[in-house]
């Protein structure tokens, strides 16, 4: 399940919620050791300010099972994503440090899940009791505090879901590992805040690949084609099945490197079509003249 969050008015409207999915209570530790507990990563992202995140005010964040979270920003948006690491001891230490400082906290809340349940129940009661009568509590806070089931971490291994440069390097490395040394030149760059990875093959006639990426997705250009747009954590741009973004990017790189991609070029030399082997991924524009289709050579 996904624990990635993109909090904005557009995203809330587009997806019918404030996050893509997943769940589990989230613990955020400030640089001075203060602790805050949230129902899930979406609530945490909505509460944190991007400028504070960029200033390093929140060095640690954990899911209730100890999965480590990265707190990231993209513009004014705050994003929480799994790092792939688990540090249950670090979470326990943060809770114990808080309990030593705040004597009013229930000492029986020993486990992170117990602690989150006590914290959020008290917070809900406190806010509900102080809410103005004219404002519907049902709309503002719901009819009851979060359940233990909502606060528990989803099953499965914690795995990053958004587009990180490190994961892109892994995908590129997996593809290049099957090729002769020097078959492809890889260049990473950042221009005007936009990160990209360019793979230029040495094989004559083979096509290159340019990947431009943000946290929320990638645009993949095969040669000079229009981009194949892939959203993260799951690609919704090509219909079901909505596959993980890294699976989609890996399939494109593998197909291009193995010479399995069909490229359509018009008489002006413009690439107007890129077709993957299973027809799921690809892009097709409007040629200015007759379209000539060829299979791009493999990278060697």
Sine and cosine of phi, psi and omega as CSV:
sin_phi,cos_phi,sin_psi,cos_psi,sin_omega,cos_omega
0.00,0.00,0.40,-0.92,-0.16,-0.99
-1.00,-0.08,0.66,-0.75,0.11,-0.99
-0.82,-0.57,0.79,0.61,0.02,-1.00
-0.91,-0.40,0.59,-0.81,-0.14,-0.99
-0.73,-0.68,0.71,-0.70,0.13,-0.99
-0.73,-0.68,0.96,-0.27,-0.11,-0.99
-0.98,-0.21,0.92,-0.39,0.08,-1.00
-0.33,-0.94,0.27,-0.96,0.01,-1.00
-0.89,0.45,-0.65,0.76,-0.02,-1.00
-0.89,0.45,-0.72,0.70,-0.07,-1.00
-0.91,0.41,-0.62,0.78,0.02,-1.00
-0.89,0.45,-0.63,0.77,0.00,-1.00
-0.95,0.30,-0.69,0.73,-0.11,-0.99
-0.93,0.38,-0.64,0.77,-0.13,-0.99
-0.97,-0.24,-0.08,1.00,0.02,-1.00
0.96,0.29,0.41,0.91,0.00,-1.00
-0.09,-1.00,0.04,-1.00,-0.07,-1.00
-0.98,-0.19,0.18,0.98,0.07,-1.00
-0.36,-0.93,0.27,-0.96,-0.03,-1.00
-0.96,0.28,-0.52,0.85,-0.03,-1.00
0.33,-0.95,-0.22,-0.98,0.00,-1.00
0.99,0.13,-0.35,-0.94,0.00,-1.00
0.25,-0.97,-0.23,-0.97,-0.04,-1.00
0.97,-0.24,0.69,-0.72,0.01,-1.00
-0.85,0.53,0.52,-0.85,-0.05,-1.00
-0.84,-0.55,0.70,-0.71,0.02,-1.00
-0.92,-0.38,0.81,-0.58,0.02,-1.00
-0.90,-0.45,0.79,-0.61,-0.03,-1.00
-0.94,-0.34,0.80,-0.60,0.00,-1.00
-0.99,0.13,0.17,-0.99,-0.05,-1.00
-0.91,0.41,-0.40,0.92,0.05,-1.00
-1.00,-0.10,0.18,0.98,0.10,-1.00
1.00,-0.04,-0.03,1.00,0.05,-1.00
-0.92,0.40,0.53,-0.85,-0.05,-1.00
-0.89,-0.46,0.64,-0.77,0.12,-0.99
-0.74,-0.68,0.61,-0.79,-0.04,-1.00
-0.85,-0.52,0.69,-0.72,-0.04,-1.00
-0.79,-0.61,0.42,-0.91,0.01,-1.00
-0.86,0.50,-0.66,0.75,0.00,-1.00
-0.36,-0.93,-0.01,-1.00,-0.04,-1.00
-0.92,0.39,-0.49,0.87,0.03,-1.00
-0.90,0.44,-0.71,0.70,0.00,-1.00
-0.91,0.42,-0.62,0.78,0.03,-1.00
-0.89,0.45,-0.72,0.69,-0.02,-1.00
-0.90,0.44,-0.58,0.82,0.01,-1.00
-0.94,0.35,-0.47,0.88,-0.08,-1.00
-1.00,0.04,-0.49,0.87,-0.08,-1.00
-0.99,0.12,0.56,-0.83,0.03,-1.00
-1.00,-0.10,0.69,-0.73,-0.04,-1.00
-0.86,0.51,-0.65,0.76,-0.03,-1.00
-0.90,0.43,-0.58,0.82,0.04,-1.00
-0.94,0.34,-0.63,0.78,0.04,-1.00
-0.88,0.47,-0.72,0.70,-0.02,-1.00
-0.91,0.41,-0.46,0.89,0.04,-1.00
-0.99,0.14,0.01,1.00,0.06,-1.00
0.98,0.21,0.43,0.90,-0.04,-1.00
-0.97,0.26,-0.25,0.97,-0.02,-1.00
-0.80,-0.60,0.99,0.10,-0.09,-1.00
-0.97,0.25,-0.35,0.94,-0.08,-1.00
-0.71,-0.70,0.62,-0.79,0.13,-0.99
-0.52,-0.86,0.60,-0.80,-0.06,-1.00
-0.68,-0.73,0.50,-0.86,0.26,-0.97
-0.99,0.10,0.28,-0.96,-0.12,-0.99
-0.87,0.49,-0.39,0.92,0.03,-1.00
-1.00,-0.01,0.11,0.99,0.00,-1.00
1.00,-0.06,-0.05,1.00,0.07,-1.00
-0.88,0.47,0.76,-0.65,-0.06,-1.00
-0.99,0.16,0.70,-0.71,0.02,-1.00
-0.93,-0.37,0.62,-0.78,0.17,-0.99
-1.00,-0.09,0.71,-0.70,0.08,-1.00
-0.97,-0.22,0.91,-0.40,-0.14,-0.99
-0.85,-0.53,0.27,-0.96,0.08,-1.00
-0.77,-0.63,0.50,-0.86,0.16,-0.99
-0.67,-0.74,0.98,-0.18,-0.17,-0.98
0.93,0.36,-0.79,-0.61,0.02,-1.00
-1.00,-0.07,0.03,1.00,0.01,-1.00
-1.00,0.10,0.60,-0.80,0.12,-0.99
-0.96,-0.27,0.73,-0.68,-0.08,-1.00
-0.79,-0.61,0.74,-0.67,0.12,-0.99
-0.93,-0.36,0.75,-0.66,0.02,-1.00
-0.64,-0.77,0.53,-0.85,0.10,-0.99
-0.89,0.45,0.59,-0.81,0.05,-1.00
-0.99,-0.11,-0.26,0.96,-0.11,-0.99
1.00,-0.09,-0.12,0.99,0.00,-1.00
-0.98,-0.19,0.41,-0.91,0.08,-1.00
-0.79,-0.62,0.78,-0.63,0.01,-1.00
-0.68,-0.74,0.95,0.31,-0.01,-1.00
-0.89,0.47,-0.56,0.83,0.02,-1.00
-0.91,0.42,-0.63,0.78,0.03,-1.00
-0.91,0.42,-0.65,0.76,0.05,-1.00
-0.90,0.43,-0.71,0.70,0.01,-1.00
-0.87,0.50,-0.63,0.77,0.00,-1.00
-0.91,0.42,-0.63,0.78,0.01,-1.00
-0.91,0.41,-0.63,0.77,0.02,-1.00
-0.92,0.39,-0.70,0.71,-0.02,-1.00
-0.90,0.43,-0.61,0.79,0.04,-1.00
-0.90,0.45,-0.64,0.77,0.03,-1.00
-0.91,0.41,-0.68,0.73,-0.01,-1.00
-0.89,0.46,-0.53,0.85,0.03,-1.00
-0.94,0.34,-0.48,0.88,-0.05,-1.00
-1.00,0.00,-0.49,0.87,-0.10,-0.99
-0.90,-0.43,0.98,-0.17,-0.08,-1.00
-0.96,0.29,-0.30,0.95,-0.02,-1.00
-0.98,0.22,-0.24,0.97,0.00,-1.00
-0.95,0.32,0.66,-0.75,-0.04,-1.00
-0.88,0.47,0.92,-0.40,-0.03,-1.00
-0.92,0.39,-0.24,0.97,0.00,-1.00
-0.98,0.22,-0.19,0.98,0.00,-1.00
-0.98,0.21,0.97,0.25,-0.15,-0.99
-0.98,0.19,-0.77,0.63,-0.04,-1.00
-0.99,0.16,0.40,-0.92,0.04,-1.00
-0.83,0.56,-0.62,0.79,0.00,-1.00
-0.93,0.38,-0.68,0.73,0.07,-1.00
-0.87,0.49,-0.70,0.71,-0.02,-1.00
-0.87,0.49,-0.73,0.69,0.00,-1.00
-0.89,0.46,-0.64,0.77,-0.02,-1.00
-0.90,0.44,-0.71,0.70,0.02,-1.00
-0.90,0.43,-0.74,0.68,-0.04,-1.00
-0.85,0.53,-0.79,0.61,-0.13,-0.99
-0.96,0.27,-0.48,0.88,0.08,-1.00
-0.92,0.40,-0.70,0.71,0.01,-1.00
-0.91,0.42,-0.64,0.77,0.01,-1.00
-0.89,0.45,-0.68,0.73,0.00,-1.00
-0.90,0.45,-0.71,0.70,0.00,-1.00
-0.88,0.47,-0.69,0.73,-0.03,-1.00
-0.89,0.46,-0.71,0.70,-0.02,-1.00
-0.95,0.31,-0.63,0.77,-0.03,-1.00
-0.90,0.43,-0.60,0.80,-0.03,-1.00
-0.95,0.31,-0.40,0.92,-0.04,-1.00
-0.98,-0.19,0.02,1.00,-0.06,-1.00
-0.95,0.30,0.67,-0.74,0.02,-1.00
-0.84,0.54,0.58,-0.81,-0.04,-1.00
-0.89,0.46,-0.53,0.84,-0.08,-1.00
-0.96,0.28,-0.24,0.97,-0.02,-1.00
-0.98,-0.19,0.79,-0.61,-0.05,-1.00
-0.90,0.44,0.86,-0.51,0.05,-1.00
-0.93,0.37,-0.50,0.87,0.02,-1.00
-0.87,0.50,-0.70,0.72,-0.02,-1.00
-0.96,0.28,-0.61,0.79,-0.13,-0.99
-0.99,0.16,-0.67,0.74,-0.11,-0.99
-0.81,-0.59,-0.03,1.00,-0.10,-0.99
1.00,0.10,0.10,-0.99,-0.06,-1.00
-1.00,0.04,-0.20,0.98,-0.03,-1.00
-0.36,-0.93,0.34,-0.94,0.04,-1.00
-0.92,0.40,0.29,-0.96,-0.01,-1.00
-0.87,0.49,0.59,-0.81,0.01,-1.00
-0.99,0.15,0.28,-0.96,0.06,-1.00
-0.87,0.49,-0.59,0.81,0.01,-1.00
-0.90,0.44,-0.62,0.78,0.02,-1.00
-0.92,0.40,-0.56,0.83,-0.07,-1.00
-0.99,0.12,-0.35,0.94,0.00,-1.00
-0.94,0.35,0.51,-0.86,0.00,-1.00
-0.96,0.28,0.58,-0.81,0.08,-1.00
-0.93,0.37,0.39,-0.92,0.01,-1.00
-0.95,0.32,0.35,-0.94,0.07,-1.00
0.95,-0.32,0.30,-0.95,-0.01,-1.00
-0.97,0.26,0.68,-0.73,0.06,-1.00
-0.93,0.37,0.79,-0.62,-0.10,-1.00
-0.61,-0.79,0.73,-0.68,0.05,-1.00
-0.83,0.56,0.61,-0.79,-0.05,-1.00
-0.91,-0.41,-0.49,0.87,-0.04,-1.00
-1.00,0.08,0.04,-1.00,-0.11,-0.99
-1.00,0.01,0.96,-0.28,0.04,-1.00
-0.94,-0.34,0.57,-0.82,0.00,-1.00
-0.85,0.53,-0.59,0.81,0.00,-1.00
-0.89,0.46,-0.66,0.76,0.01,-1.00
-0.93,0.36,-0.60,0.80,0.07,-1.00
-0.89,0.46,-0.64,0.77,0.04,-1.00
-0.89,0.46,-0.62,0.78,0.04,-1.00
-0.89,0.46,-0.69,0.72,0.00,-1.00
-0.88,0.47,-0.71,0.70,0.02,-1.00
-0.89,0.46,-0.68,0.73,0.00,-1.00
-0.88,0.47,-0.62,0.78,0.03,-1.00
-0.88,0.47,-0.63,0.78,0.00,-1.00
-0.96,0.29,-0.69,0.72,-0.05,-1.00
-0.94,0.35,-0.40,0.92,-0.01,-1.00
-0.88,0.47,-0.42,0.91,-0.01,-1.00
-1.00,-0.01,0.03,1.00,-0.08,-1.00
-0.93,-0.37,0.35,-0.94,0.08,-1.00
-0.89,0.45,0.46,-0.89,0.01,-1.00
-0.87,0.49,0.75,-0.66,0.02,-1.00
1.00,0.09,0.08,1.00,-0.02,-1.00
-0.92,0.40,-0.45,0.89,-0.05,-1.00
-0.66,-0.75,0.67,-0.74,0.14,-0.99
-0.99,-0.14,0.80,-0.61,-0.04,-1.00
-0.93,-0.36,0.79,-0.61,-0.01,-1.00
-0.79,-0.61,0.82,-0.58,0.09,-1.00
-0.97,-0.25,0.61,-0.79,0.02,-1.00
-0.46,-0.89,0.32,-0.95,0.11,-0.99
-0.73,-0.68,0.89,-0.46,-0.01,-1.00
-0.83,-0.56,0.86,-0.51,-0.01,-1.00
0.79,0.61,0.65,0.76,0.05,-1.00
0.99,0.16,-0.01,1.00,-0.01,-1.00
-0.97,-0.23,0.86,-0.51,-0.03,-1.00
-1.00,0.04,0.55,-0.84,0.02,-1.00
-0.52,-0.86,0.39,-0.92,0.10,-0.99
-0.78,-0.62,0.81,-0.58,-0.03,-1.00
-0.90,-0.43,0.81,-0.59,0.04,-1.00
-0.92,-0.38,0.92,-0.38,-0.05,-1.00
-0.92,-0.38,0.93,-0.36,-0.02,-1.00
-0.98,0.19,0.44,-0.90,0.03,-1.00
-1.00,0.04,-0.28,0.96,-0.04,-1.00
-0.91,0.41,0.77,-0.64,-0.01,-1.00
-0.90,0.44,0.76,-0.65,0.03,-1.00
1.00,0.06,-0.21,0.98,0.03,-1.00
-0.96,0.29,0.42,-0.91,-0.03,-1.00
-0.99,-0.17,0.52,-0.85,0.03,-1.00
-1.00,-0.02,0.15,-0.99,0.02,-1.00
-0.74,-0.68,0.76,-0.65,0.09,-1.00
-0.89,-0.46,0.82,-0.58,0.00,-1.00
-0.91,-0.42,0.91,-0.42,0.11,-0.99
-0.97,-0.25,0.71,-0.70,-0.16,-0.99
-0.63,-0.78,0.51,-0.86,0.21,-0.98
-0.81,-0.58,0.00,-1.00,0.03,-1.00
-0.87,0.49,-0.52,0.85,-0.16,-0.99
-0.99,-0.11,-0.01,1.00,0.03,-1.00
0.20,-0.98,0.03,-1.00,0.00,-1.00
-0.72,-0.69,0.49,-0.87,0.19,-0.98
-0.92,-0.39,0.83,-0.55,-0.03,-1.00
-0.94,-0.34,0.88,-0.48,0.03,-1.00
-0.97,-0.25,0.86,-0.51,0.11,-0.99
-0.99,-0.14,0.91,-0.43,-0.15,-0.99
0.84,0.54,-0.78,-0.63,-0.03,-1.00
-0.97,-0.26,0.47,0.88,-0.04,-1.00
-0.96,0.29,0.18,-0.98,0.23,-0.97
-0.92,0.40,0.37,-0.93,-0.09,-1.00
-0.97,0.23,0.55,-0.84,0.26,-0.96
-1.00,0.03,0.91,-0.41,-0.08,-1.00
-1.00,0.01,0.82,-0.57,-0.05,-1.00
-0.81,-0.59,0.85,-0.53,-0.03,-1.00
-1.00,-0.07,0.42,-0.91,0.04,-1.00
-0.87,-0.49,0.50,-0.86,0.11,0.99
-0.98,0.21,-0.48,0.88,0.04,-1.00
-0.90,-0.44,0.55,-0.83,-0.07,-1.00
-0.99,0.11,0.94,-0.33,-0.01,-1.00
-0.99,-0.12,-0.02,1.00,-0.15,-0.99
-0.99,0.13,-0.18,0.98,-0.03,-1.00
-0.86,-0.51,0.26,0.97,0.01,-1.00
0.98,0.21,0.02,-1.00,-0.02,-1.00
-0.92,0.38,0.49,-0.87,-0.09,1.00
-0.97,0.25,0.63,-0.78,0.01,-1.00
-0.99,0.12,1.00,-0.05,-0.11,-0.99
-0.99,0.12,0.41,-0.91,0.07,-1.00
-0.84,0.54,0.58,-0.82,-0.08,-1.00
-0.85,0.53,-0.62,0.79,-0.07,-1.00
-0.95,0.31,-0.49,0.87,0.10,-0.99
-0.91,0.42,-0.64,0.77,0.00,-1.00
-0.91,0.42,-0.73,0.68,-0.01,-1.00
-0.90,0.43,-0.66,0.75,0.02,-1.00
-0.87,0.49,-0.67,0.75,0.00,-1.00
-0.90,0.44,-0.61,0.79,0.03,-1.00
-0.91,0.41,-0.74,0.67,0.00,-1.00
-0.88,0.47,-0.67,0.74,0.00,-1.00
-0.90,0.45,-0.71,0.71,-0.04,-1.00
-0.90,0.43,-0.68,0.73,0.01,-1.00
-0.91,0.41,-0.71,0.71,-0.06,-1.00
-0.91,0.42,-0.50,0.87,-0.03,-1.00
-1.00,-0.05,0.06,1.00,0.03,-1.00
0.96,0.29,0.56,0.83,-0.06,-1.00
-0.97,-0.24,0.10,0.99,-0.09,-1.00
-0.98,-0.19,0.70,-0.71,0.12,-0.99
-1.00,-0.07,0.75,-0.66,-0.02,-1.00
-0.87,-0.49,0.79,-0.61,0.03,-1.00
-0.97,-0.22,0.82,-0.57,-0.05,-1.00
-0.84,-0.54,0.73,-0.68,0.04,-1.00
-1.00,0.05,0.00,-1.00,-0.08,-1.00
-0.91,0.41,-0.34,0.94,0.03,-1.00
-1.00,0.09,0.00,1.00,0.00,-1.00
0.99,0.12,0.19,0.98,-0.01,-1.00
-1.00,0.00,0.76,-0.65,0.04,-1.00
-0.97,0.22,0.90,-0.44,-0.07,-1.00
-0.92,-0.39,-0.10,0.99,-0.04,-1.00
-0.53,-0.85,0.71,-0.70,0.15,-0.99
-0.75,-0.66,0.85,-0.53,-0.09,-1.00
-0.84,-0.54,0.85,-0.52,0.05,-1.00
-0.98,0.17,0.31,-0.95,-0.08,-1.00
-0.82,0.57,-0.65,0.76,-0.07,-1.00
-0.99,-0.11,0.10,0.99,0.03,-1.00
0.93,0.36,0.02,1.00,0.01,-1.00
-0.95,0.33,-0.78,0.62,0.00,-1.00
-0.99,-0.13,0.46,-0.89,0.03,-1.00
0.45,-0.89,0.01,-1.00,0.02,-1.00
-0.49,-0.87,0.58,-0.82,-0.01,-1.00
-0.59,-0.81,0.81,-0.58,0.03,-1.00
-0.96,-0.29,-0.42,-0.91,-0.03,-1.00
-0.90,-0.44,0.96,-0.29,-0.01,-1.00
-0.92,0.38,0.52,-0.85,0.05,-1.00
-0.98,0.21,-0.29,0.96,-0.04,-1.00
-0.40,-0.91,-0.39,-0.92,-0.02,-1.00
-0.87,0.49,0.69,-0.72,-0.02,-1.00
-0.99,-0.11,0.84,-0.54,0.07,-1.00
-0.97,-0.25,0.84,-0.54,-0.06,-1.00
-0.98,-0.21,0.71,-0.70,0.04,-1.00
-0.64,-0.77,0.37,-0.93,0.07,-1.00
-1.00,-0.04,0.84,-0.54,-0.03,-1.00
-0.93,0.36,0.67,-0.74,0.02,-1.00
-0.88,0.47,0.45,-0.89,0.05,-1.00
-0.95,0.32,0.37,-0.93,0.09,-1.00
-0.98,0.17,0.81,-0.59,-0.02,-1.00
-0.63,-0.78,0.00,0.00,0.00,0.00
